[in-house]
Structure formats: structure tokens, C-alpha cells
Amino acid sequence: MSTADQSMLHFERTTARWGRLTMGAGLVVSLAAPMLLLSLGDFSITGGQLMTAYLAVAAVFLAFAIIEPITYFPILGQAAMYQAFMIGNISNKLLPAAVVAQNRIDVRPGSRHGDLAAVAAICGAASVHIVSLLLFVGLFGTWLLRVIPESVMEVTQLYILPSILGAVVVQAVVTVRQARSTAFALIIACLVILVAVPLAPAIGPYGVAITVLLTVVASWVFRGTAPAQEDGPEPAAAEDGELPEGARSPQ
């Protein structure tokens, strides 16, 4: 095993260990306040009420809790996944940052270089976010709300998220370069949104999960026998004992 492979293996083991610890600590901290309120306050909340509230939330978000990690991991990698789920705003901030960074330095998602690029990109996105919050919310938030016309605010709130996600989709298509999977995703998404949801509105909250699952199944069933990188350029030859760009370090 080369020095680069050993370093990457050590990096993945270290981030996995500290990632589990920090995620567990975050879970404890997030549950501490409601548990203290329930134990010290007189709210007369029964166990049945808690279970009903949990099921109401889980019915909507449990599918996303399963689908999102599966969806994000091929692009972000192990270390960046821990970062992303601790920070939040993955789809509209951290994932775009990772995709743009990987495309900018011309590395494939899922490769060793791609994972490191995602980590660096998320660090940069989080830093920019914190500075922006301090400046534009903490210092100038009230003043900006008074200065910016209300009509501009309405247009911004209406179109900012679709514009970000649209750019991310295009960037991801260009970066991943998997024409067959992209075609499956577009076709299935159109069928789910334009056909299935209008016919059965109850599945609306699960549209994303259904689209992802069907796309994965279609891509797997019709994957063919060609190598996985048939839609993109061949990886560069390894130098100094390093793995090719499309290869992940051994686990």
C-alpha cells in the first residue's frame, strides 16, 4: 500500500471516529432541552401524545432520513457527510459547494480527490455562511430589511431556491457524466411529478424519495456490461503509487 493510500485510510478512520462522536454529542445536546422541559416542567404530556407527535413527523421525514444519506454519499464521501449533517442546509448550500469544487479541479465524485475536495468546499461554505450571518443578519439585518423594497424580497424568496437547485442539477450532470443515469432521473422525475402526484396527491411528500429509489433501480437494472466510466474520460495513469482518480482508497 502506498503512502498516499495509508494516509487516506488513516484520514477516513479518524473522521469516522470523530464524526460518530460529534454526531452523538449533537444528538444528546439537541434532545437535552426538551427532555429537561418534560422532566422539570408541568406540561402534562403523556407518552401516547409523544408517540403520536413522533409518528406524525416520521411519516413525512423518515423517508428523507433514509434516502438523503444514500443520495449524498456518492458525491460527498464519508468525511464530508459528517460535516454536512452537522451543519445542515445540504441540498441548497453544501452539496452545491462540493459539486462546484469537484468540477473546478476536474475530479470525479467518489474518488479520493473528490472526497477531499468536498471536505474543503464544505469548510469554505460554512465559513462564508458564518461570516454572512454575522454581517448581513447580526449587524445589518434590520437595516437591509428596511432598505430593500418588499417587491424585491418577494421575488427573491420565490426564485432563489429553484435557481440554486437548478444550477446544482446542471453542475452535477456535467461533473458526473453519466448520460444513462441522467436520462433515467429526468424521465422518472417528470413521470412522478406530472403524472403520479396529480393522480395520487397523498404521495406528494414522498415524491423525491420515490424518484431517487426508482432512478437507482432503473440505473441498476439497465446498467449494461460496460465499465462505470464509459460516459467520461479514462482516468489518468497512476503516478508514484497513487490510485487512479476514479478509485476509492481501501476501507
C-alpha positions as a Markdown table, in Angstrom:
| # | Residue | x | y | z |
|---|---|---|---|---|
| 1 | Met | 0.0 | 0.0 | 0.0 |
| 2 | Ser | 1.4 | 3.4 | -1.0 |
| 3 | Thr | 2.0 | 6.3 | 1.4 |
| 4 | Ala | -1.0 | 8.1 | -0.1 |
| 5 | Asp | -3.3 | 5.1 | 0.4 |
| 6 | Gln | -2.2 | 4.8 | 4.0 |
| 7 | Ser | -2.7 | 8.5 | 4.7 |
| 8 | Met | -6.2 | 8.4 | 3.2 |
| 9 | Leu | -7.1 | 5.3 | 5.2 |
| 10 | His | -5.9 | 7.0 | 8.4 |
| 11 | Phe | -7.9 | 10.1 | 7.4 |
| 12 | Glu | -11.1 | 8.1 | 6.9 |
| 13 | Arg | -10.7 | 6.2 | 10.1 |
| 14 | Thr | -10.1 | 9.4 | 12.1 |
| 15 | Thr | -13.0 | 11.2 | 10.5 |
| 16 | Ala | -15.3 | 8.2 | 11.1 |
| 17 | Arg | -14.3 | 8.0 | 14.8 |
| 18 | Trp | -14.7 | 11.8 | 15.5 |
| 19 | Gly | -17.7 | 12.0 | 13.2 |
| 20 | Arg | -19.6 | 9.4 | 15.3 |
| 21 | Leu | -18.6 | 11.1 | 18.5 |
| 22 | Thr | -19.7 | 14.6 | 17.3 |
| 23 | Met | -22.9 | 13.4 | 15.8 |
| 24 | Gly | -23.7 | 11.6 | 19.1 |
| 25 | Ala | -22.9 | 14.7 | 21.1 |
| 26 | Gly | -25.1 | 16.7 | 18.8 |
| 27 | Leu | -28.0 | 14.3 | 19.3 |
| 28 | Val | -27.6 | 14.5 | 23.1 |
| 29 | Val | -27.5 | 18.3 | 23.1 |
| 30 | Ser | -30.5 | 18.6 | 20.8 |
| 31 | Leu | -32.6 | 16.3 | 23.0 |
| 32 | Ala | -31.4 | 17.8 | 26.3 |
| 33 | Ala | -33.6 | 20.9 | 26.2 |
| 34 | Pro | -37.0 | 19.1 | 25.5 |
| 35 | Met | -36.1 | 16.3 | 28.0 |
| 36 | Leu | -35.4 | 18.9 | 30.7 |
| 37 | Leu | -38.6 | 20.6 | 30.0 |
| 38 | Leu | -40.6 | 17.4 | 30.2 |
| 39 | Ser | -38.9 | 16.3 | 33.4 |
| 40 | Leu | -38.9 | 19.7 | 35.2 |
| 41 | Gly | -41.9 | 21.4 | 33.7 |
| 42 | Asp | -45.6 | 20.8 | 34.4 |
| 43 | Phe | -46.8 | 20.2 | 30.8 |
| 44 | Ser | -49.0 | 17.1 | 31.4 |
| 45 | Ile | -47.7 | 15.5 | 28.2 |
| 46 | Thr | -48.3 | 11.7 | 28.1 |
| 47 | Gly | -46.3 | 9.1 | 26.4 |
| 48 | Gly | -49.1 | 8.5 | 24.0 |
| 49 | Gln | -49.0 | 12.1 | 22.9 |
| 50 | Leu | -45.3 | 12.0 | 22.4 |
| 51 | Met | -45.6 | 8.9 | 20.2 |
| 52 | Thr | -48.4 | 10.4 | 18.2 |
| 53 | Ala | -46.3 | 13.5 | 17.6 |
| 54 | Tyr | -43.3 | 11.4 | 16.6 |
| 55 | Leu | -45.3 | 9.3 | 14.2 |
| 56 | Ala | -46.7 | 12.4 | 12.6 |
| 57 | Val | -43.3 | 13.8 | 11.9 |
| 58 | Ala | -41.7 | 10.4 | 11.0 |
| 59 | Ala | -44.4 | 9.8 | 8.4 |
| 60 | Val | -43.1 | 12.7 | 6.4 |
| 61 | Phe | -39.4 | 12.9 | 7.2 |
| 62 | Leu | -38.4 | 9.3 | 7.9 |
| 63 | Ala | -38.1 | 8.5 | 4.2 |
| 64 | Phe | -35.8 | 11.5 | 3.7 |
| 65 | Ala | -33.7 | 10.3 | 6.7 |
| 66 | Ile | -33.1 | 7.1 | 4.7 |
| 67 | Ile | -32.9 | 8.5 | 1.2 |
| 68 | Glu | -30.8 | 11.6 | 1.8 |
| 69 | Pro | -27.6 | 9.8 | 3.1 |
| 70 | Ile | -27.8 | 7.4 | 0.2 |
| 71 | Thr | -28.2 | 10.2 | -2.3 |
| 72 | Tyr | -25.5 | 12.5 | -0.9 |
| 73 | Phe | -22.8 | 9.9 | -0.1 |
| 74 | Pro | -21.6 | 9.2 | -3.7 |
| 75 | Ile | -20.8 | 12.9 | -4.1 |
| 76 | Leu | -19.7 | 14.0 | -0.7 |
| 77 | Gly | -17.9 | 10.9 | 0.7 |
| 78 | Gln | -17.5 | 9.8 | 4.3 |
| 79 | Ala | -15.8 | 12.8 | 6.0 |
| 80 | Ala | -17.9 | 15.4 | 4.2 |
| 81 | Met | -21.1 | 13.5 | 5.2 |
| 82 | Tyr | -20.4 | 14.0 | 8.9 |
| 83 | Gln | -19.8 | 17.7 | 8.2 |
| 84 | Ala | -22.9 | 18.2 | 6.1 |
| 85 | Phe | -25.3 | 16.6 | 8.5 |
| 86 | Met | -23.9 | 18.5 | 11.5 |
| 87 | Ile | -24.1 | 21.9 | 9.6 |
| 88 | Gly | -27.4 | 21.4 | 7.7 |
| 89 | Asn | -28.7 | 23.1 | 4.5 |
| 90 | Ile | -27.1 | 20.3 | 2.5 |
| 91 | Ser | -29.1 | 20.5 | -0.7 |
| 92 | Asn | -29.1 | 24.2 | -1.1 |
| 93 | Lys | -25.6 | 25.1 | 0.2 |
| 94 | Leu | -23.2 | 22.3 | 1.0 |
| 95 | Leu | -23.9 | 20.0 | -1.9 |
| 96 | Pro | -23.6 | 22.8 | -4.5 |
| 97 | Ala | -20.3 | 23.9 | -3.0 |
| 98 | Ala | -18.9 | 20.3 | -3.2 |
| 99 | Val | -20.1 | 19.8 | -6.7 |
| 100 | Val | -18.6 | 23.1 | -7.9 |
| 101 | Ala | -15.3 | 22.4 | -6.2 |
| 102 | Gln | -15.0 | 19.0 | -7.7 |
| 103 | Asn | -15.9 | 20.3 | -11.2 |
| 104 | Arg | -13.4 | 23.2 | -10.8 |
| 105 | Ile | -10.4 | 21.0 | -10.1 |
| 106 | Asp | -11.7 | 18.3 | -12.6 |
| 107 | Val | -12.1 | 15.3 | -10.2 |
| 108 | Arg | -14.8 | 12.7 | -10.1 |
| 109 | Pro | -17.2 | 12.4 | -7.2 |
| 110 | Gly | -16.5 | 9.3 | -5.2 |
| 111 | Ser | -12.7 | 9.4 | -5.9 |
| 112 | Arg | -10.1 | 10.1 | -3.3 |
| 113 | His | -9.5 | 13.7 | -4.6 |
| 114 | Gly | -13.3 | 14.2 | -4.9 |
| 115 | Asp | -13.8 | 13.4 | -1.2 |
| 116 | Leu | -11.1 | 15.8 | -0.1 |
| 117 | Ala | -12.4 | 18.5 | -2.4 |
| 118 | Ala | -15.9 | 18.1 | -0.8 |
| 119 | Val | -14.4 | 18.4 | 2.7 |
| 120 | Ala | -12.6 | 21.6 | 1.7 |
| 121 | Ala | -15.6 | 23.0 | -0.1 |
| 122 | Ile | -17.9 | 22.4 | 2.9 |
| 123 | Cys | -15.4 | 24.1 | 5.2 |
| 124 | Gly | -15.4 | 27.1 | 2.9 |
| 125 | Ala | -19.2 | 27.2 | 2.6 |
| 126 | Ala | -19.6 | 27.0 | 6.3 |
| 127 | Ser | -17.1 | 29.8 | 6.9 |
| 128 | Val | -18.8 | 32.0 | 4.3 |
| 129 | His | -22.1 | 31.3 | 5.9 |
| 130 | Ile | -21.0 | 32.2 | 9.4 |
| 131 | Val | -19.4 | 35.5 | 8.2 |
| 132 | Ser | -22.5 | 36.3 | 6.1 |
| 133 | Leu | -24.7 | 35.7 | 9.2 |
| 134 | Leu | -22.6 | 37.9 | 11.3 |
| 135 | Leu | -22.6 | 40.7 | 8.8 |
| 136 | Phe | -25.9 | 40.6 | 7.0 |
| 137 | Val | -28.0 | 39.3 | 9.8 |
| 138 | Gly | -26.3 | 40.2 | 13.1 |
| 139 | Leu | -25.0 | 43.7 | 12.1 |
| 140 | Phe | -27.0 | 44.9 | 9.1 |
| 141 | Gly | -30.1 | 42.6 | 9.1 |
| 142 | Thr | -32.7 | 45.1 | 10.3 |
| 143 | Trp | -31.3 | 47.9 | 8.2 |
| 144 | Leu | -31.3 | 45.7 | 5.0 |
| 145 | Leu | -34.9 | 44.8 | 5.6 |
| 146 | Arg | -35.8 | 48.5 | 5.7 |
| 147 | Val | -33.8 | 49.4 | 2.6 |
| 148 | Ile | -34.7 | 46.5 | 0.2 |
| 149 | Pro | -38.1 | 47.0 | -1.4 |
| 150 | Glu | -40.8 | 44.5 | -0.4 |
| 151 | Ser | -41.4 | 43.5 | -4.0 |
| 152 | Val | -37.7 | 42.6 | -4.5 |
| 153 | Met | -37.8 | 40.5 | -1.3 |
| 154 | Glu | -40.9 | 38.6 | -2.6 |
| 155 | Val | -39.2 | 37.8 | -5.9 |
| 156 | Thr | -36.0 | 36.8 | -4.2 |
| 157 | Gln | -37.8 | 34.4 | -1.8 |
| 158 | Leu | -39.8 | 32.9 | -4.7 |
| 159 | Tyr | -36.9 | 32.2 | -7.1 |
| 160 | Ile | -33.7 | 31.9 | -5.1 |
| 161 | Leu | -34.1 | 28.3 | -4.1 |
| 162 | Pro | -35.2 | 27.0 | -7.6 |
| 163 | Ser | -32.3 | 28.9 | -9.2 |
| 164 | Ile | -29.7 | 27.4 | -6.8 |
| 165 | Leu | -31.1 | 23.9 | -7.2 |
| 166 | Gly | -31.3 | 24.2 | -11.0 |
| 167 | Ala | -27.7 | 25.3 | -11.2 |
| 168 | Val | -26.7 | 22.4 | -8.9 |
| 169 | Val | -28.5 | 19.9 | -11.2 |
| 170 | Val | -26.7 | 21.1 | -14.3 |
| 171 | Gln | -23.4 | 21.2 | -12.5 |
| 172 | Ala | -23.9 | 17.6 | -11.2 |
| 173 | Val | -24.8 | 16.3 | -14.7 |
| 174 | Val | -21.7 | 17.9 | -16.2 |
| 175 | Thr | -19.5 | 16.6 | -13.4 |
| 176 | Val | -20.7 | 13.0 | -13.0 |
| 177 | Arg | -21.0 | 12.5 | -16.8 |
| 178 | Gln | -23.4 | 9.5 | -16.6 |
| 179 | Ala | -25.8 | 10.0 | -19.5 |
| 180 | Arg | -27.8 | 6.9 | -18.9 |
| 181 | Ser | -28.5 | 7.6 | -15.2 |
| 182 | Thr | -29.2 | 11.3 | -16.0 |
| 183 | Ala | -31.8 | 10.3 | -18.6 |
| 184 | Phe | -33.5 | 7.9 | -16.2 |
| 185 | Ala | -33.6 | 10.6 | -13.5 |
| 186 | Leu | -35.2 | 13.2 | -15.8 |
| 187 | Ile | -37.8 | 10.8 | -17.2 |
| 188 | Ile | -38.7 | 9.3 | -13.8 |
| 189 | Ala | -38.9 | 12.8 | -12.2 |
| 190 | Cys | -41.2 | 14.0 | -14.9 |
| 191 | Leu | -43.5 | 11.0 | -14.5 |
| 192 | Val | -43.6 | 11.2 | -10.7 |
| 193 | Ile | -44.3 | 15.0 | -10.7 |
| 194 | Leu | -46.5 | 15.3 | -13.7 |
| 195 | Val | -48.4 | 12.0 | -13.6 |
| 196 | Ala | -48.1 | 10.1 | -10.3 |
| 197 | Val | -48.6 | 13.0 | -7.9 |
| 198 | Pro | -51.6 | 14.5 | -9.7 |
| 199 | Leu | -53.3 | 11.1 | -9.8 |
| 200 | Ala | -52.4 | 10.3 | -6.1 |
| 201 | Pro | -51.7 | 13.6 | -4.2 |
| 202 | Ala | -51.1 | 11.6 | -1.0 |
| 203 | Ile | -47.6 | 10.6 | -2.3 |
| 204 | Gly | -46.6 | 14.2 | -2.9 |
| 205 | Pro | -44.4 | 14.4 | 0.3 |
| 206 | Tyr | -42.6 | 11.3 | -0.8 |
| 207 | Gly | -42.0 | 12.4 | -4.4 |
| 208 | Val | -38.3 | 12.9 | -4.0 |
| 209 | Ala | -37.8 | 9.6 | -2.2 |
| 210 | Ile | -39.8 | 7.7 | -4.9 |
| 211 | Thr | -37.9 | 9.4 | -7.7 |
| 212 | Val | -34.5 | 8.6 | -6.1 |
| 213 | Leu | -35.4 | 4.9 | -5.5 |
| 214 | Leu | -36.8 | 4.4 | -9.0 |
| 215 | Thr | -33.8 | 6.1 | -10.6 |
| 216 | Val | -31.4 | 3.8 | -8.6 |
| 217 | Val | -33.4 | 0.7 | -9.6 |
| 218 | Ala | -33.6 | 1.7 | -13.3 |
| 219 | Ser | -29.9 | 2.6 | -13.4 |
| 220 | Trp | -29.0 | -0.8 | -11.8 |
| 221 | Val | -31.3 | -2.9 | -14.0 |
| 222 | Phe | -30.2 | -1.3 | -17.3 |
| 223 | Arg | -26.6 | -0.7 | -16.3 |
| 224 | Gly | -25.3 | -2.9 | -19.1 |
| 225 | Thr | -21.9 | -4.5 | -19.1 |
| 226 | Ala | -19.7 | -1.5 | -19.9 |
| 227 | Pro | -17.4 | 0.0 | -17.3 |
| 228 | Ala | -18.8 | 2.6 | -14.9 |
| 229 | Gln | -16.8 | 5.4 | -16.5 |
| 230 | Glu | -17.9 | 4.8 | -20.1 |
| 231 | Asp | -19.5 | 8.3 | -20.3 |
| 232 | Gly | -16.4 | 10.1 | -19.1 |
| 233 | Pro | -12.7 | 10.3 | -20.0 |
| 234 | Glu | -10.4 | 7.5 | -18.9 |
| 235 | Pro | -8.7 | 8.1 | -15.5 |
| 236 | Ala | -5.1 | 9.3 | -15.7 |
| 237 | Ala | -2.4 | 6.8 | -15.1 |
| 238 | Ala | -1.3 | 6.5 | -11.5 |
| 239 | Glu | 1.9 | 8.2 | -10.5 |
| 240 | Asp | 4.1 | 7.4 | -7.5 |
| 241 | Gly | 2.0 | 4.6 | -6.4 |
| 242 | Glu | -1.3 | 6.6 | -6.2 |
| 243 | Leu | -4.6 | 5.2 | -7.1 |
| 244 | Pro | -6.3 | 6.3 | -10.4 |
| 245 | Glu | -8.7 | 9.2 | -9.9 |
| 246 | Gly | -11.8 | 7.1 | -10.0 |
| 247 | Ala | -10.7 | 4.7 | -7.4 |
| 248 | Arg | -11.5 | 5.0 | -3.7 |
| 249 | Ser | -9.0 | 4.0 | -1.1 |
| 250 | Pro | -9.4 | 0.6 | 0.6 |
| 251 | Gln | -11.7 | 0.5 | 3.6 |
